Amino acid sequence: MKWGIIGTGNMGSMLTSSLLSSKALEPDDMILYNRSSEKALKLKEQFPAIHVAASLKEIQKNCDILFICVKPHHYKTILEELKSDFTEEQCLISITSPISVNELENHTPCQVARIVPSITNHAHAGVSLFTFGSRMKKERKELLLETFKAISTPVEVEEEHIRVASDIVSCGPAFISYLLSNWITAAQHVAGISEEQATELTENMMIGLGELLSKRIFTLEELMEKVTVKGGVTGEGLQAMEDHLGELFFEMFKATQRKHKDDKKSIEL
């Protein structure tokens, strides 16, 4: 079984290194293609048995499962070049939310899926989001789910919820990192702690929080209850957050939903 990845930018490179470092796949089962070969060749330095294809046609011809890891606006060009040579036994996988599995099925005879990864998969953790097309065979579906269990918790998501699920799983690390960066800056300015120490404390607090959640020791609600003492400091801090948070997260999700709709309108396969 040969697995191919078209596009070795941030997400294509992350998928490659995660699937190989987790031993979910062997390097000699992986074929890469990138329009400019430097990034693909850099991955080959790390995993010498990887094959770097010289063309889109080459990677298509030699792969059973093929991921397209490019920006949404580049899908049309790739599909137009390859569409005449796809087979019904091949599996085509998109990692982008604006292009639905139905659209891919309309343009290829392949079995089709969408798998949205997360940067947390680098650590063989977090979630990967799955949506399967109507032609996906049971054996291939099971293979994909089992393979991604090595780097994530696979979760199937309906088409109507793919954007918000992607916001939580895939964009979430960037959103949370932005909030924590502001948290660190505020701690510096209000209380005089150094950036280095505030960063170290914050990072380790987040690691500990993740451990509590992953081991199901507490839920989020239980965590707030356990840490908050009536009349104490935590309660004062939570009240300040409630008073000043406002519509931040509502506006964030509205913005991503709006961008998703705009992208879908502007992309034609």
N, C-alpha and C positions, 0 to 999 in steps of 0.2 A: 504494500500500500504506500503510494507516494503522496506526500502533502506539499502543496505549493503555496507560496505567499507572493502576491504581486504588490509591490510597494513596501520598501523597508525604511519608512520614516519612523516616527515615534511609536505608533501602535504596531506596525508590522515588525519592527525590531523587538519590541517588547514581547509580542506573541512568539516570535522565533526563539528568543533566549529563554523565555519562561517554559515553553513546551519542551525544550531540549534540556535545560538545567534540572527540570523536575523528573526527567527520564520518561515523560509521557510519550515522547517520540525519540527516535535515534537520529543523529545527524545525517546518516546516509539515506534516510527516508524523506529528507527535506530538500526542496528546490526553491530557490529565491530568484526573483526578477525585480530589478529596479531600473527606471529609465536611465539614470546615471548610476553606474555600477559601483561607485566608491563605497556607499553604505552597505551594499550587499557583500562586497569583498571584505569589509571590516568585520562583519559577522562570521564570514568564513575563516578569518584569522582566529577567532575565538572557538569556532567549531569546524575544523578543517575538512571533515567529511561532507559538509554541506555542498550541494552543487549549485552554482550560480548560472542561470540560463542566460543565453545571449539575446533572446527575443521572447515576446509574448507567445508566439506560436510554439516555441520550444517548451515553455513551461506548461502551456495548455496540453500539448500532445502527451506529456510524460507524467501528468498528475491525475490521481483519482479524486482528490479533494483539493479544491483551489480557493484560497482566500483572496478577496480583493480588498486591499488595505490602502486605498488612495482617497483623496478628497472627493466628495460626492459629485462635483462637476466633471470629474475625469472618468466616471463610470461609463458614460455614453461612448466615448472614444474607444475604451477598452472592449466593451461589448460588441461594438460594430466591427472591430478588427477580428474578434474571435468567434462571433456567433455562428458562422457557417460550419465550424468544426467541433462544436460541443457535442457530446453524446448523452444519451439518457442515463447511462451508468455513472457519469461524472457527477460530483457534488460541488456546487458553486456556493460560496459563502460570502456575504457582505458583512462588514463590521460597522456600517453607518446607519443611523436611524431614519434619515429622510427617504431612503429608497426601500420600499416594502418588498416582501418576498413575492407578492403577487406581481409586481412590476418585473422582477427578475424572471419569474416563471413565464411571463408573456414574451420575453425576449430570448429565452433559451429553452432547450429541451431537458435541461439538467434537473436533478434533484437540488432543491434550493433551501438555504437556511440563512438566517441573520444571527450572528453572534456578536454582541457588543461586549468587549472586554473592559477591564479597568486597570489602571496603573498599579493597583494593589496586587494584581496577578503576578507582578514581578516577585513578590514575596510569597507566591503560591498561596494567596489568601484573597479574601473578598469574593465578589460575585461576578459571574458572566451571564449575560442575558440572552436567552434563546427564543427565536421565533422560527417555526418550521413551515415550509411550503407544503402544498397538498400532495406533491409527488414524492415526498421524502419516504424512503423505505424504512421499515422498522429497524432493520439491522444497522443501517447507516446512522439513523437517529441515535440508537443506543451507543454506537461507537463514538460519536461526537460527544455525547453527554459523559461517557466514561472517561474519555481523553481529557476533557476539561475539568473533571473532578481532581486531577492532579495539581491544578493551579488555581482552583476557585470552587465556589459553590454554584453549580449551574441552576438557573431559575428560568422557567418558561414564562414569557410575558405576551399578552395579547397586543395586537397591532395598535390599538387605541391608547395603550399605556406605555408604549416604547419610549416616548420622549421623557416623561416624568421619571420613569424607571432609570433611564440613562442619566438624567440629572442627578439622581441619588447615588447611583453606582459608579458611573464613569466620570461625571463632572464633579461629583461630591468631594473627592480629595482636594481638588483645586479650591472649591468654595470654602471648605473647612480650613484649609491652609491659609486662605486670605483672612478669615476671621481670627485665627490664632496669631497671625502676624500682627494684626491690630491689637489683640490682647497683650502681646509682648511689649509693643510700643507704649500702650497705656500704662502698663506696670512700671516701665522705665520712668515715664514722665510724672506719674502720680506719686510713686513710692521710692524712686531713685535706685532701684535694682539695676544691675548691668544687663545689657542685652544678652550677653553670653550666658549668664546664670539664669535669666528668665527663660531663655530658649531651652537650656538643658532641663530645667524643671518642667516646662510645658511638654516637651517631647516625651519625657519619662512618665509624666502624668497620663498622656494619651496612650502610651504603651500599656500602662497599668489598667486604664479604663477598658482598652480593647481586650485585655486578658479577662477582666471581670465579665464582660459581655460574652466573649467566646466560650467561657466555661459555664455560662448560664447561672452565675452566682447571684446576680441581681438583674432586673430589668431596668430600663431607663427611669421609670417612675419610682421604683424601689431605691435606686441610687440617690435620687433627690431627697427622698424621705429619710434615708439612713444618714446622709451628710448634714441635713438641715435640722438644727436644734432650735426650738421655739425661742425667739428673742435673740438668736445668735447672729454671728457674722454672715454665715451662708445665706440666711434668710434675708438679711439686708441687701446682699449682693443680688439675689434672685429678684427681689422687689425692684431694684434699680434697673435690672435687665428688662423686666416686664414693663416698667414705666417708659423705657427709652427704645426698646426694640422696634416698636411700631409695625409697619407693614413690610419690613425688609424681606422676609422669606416669601410672602405673597407676591411681591413685586419681582423677586428673582424668578419664581416659577412662571409668572406671567410673561416675563421677558424671554425665557427659553422656549415656552410654547409658541410665542409670536415668531421667534426666529425659525423654529421648526416648520411652521406653516409657510413662511416666506421661502425657505429652502425648497420645500416640496413643490411650490409653485414655479420656482425658477429652474428646476431640474427636469429635463425631459429625456427619457431613455429612447 
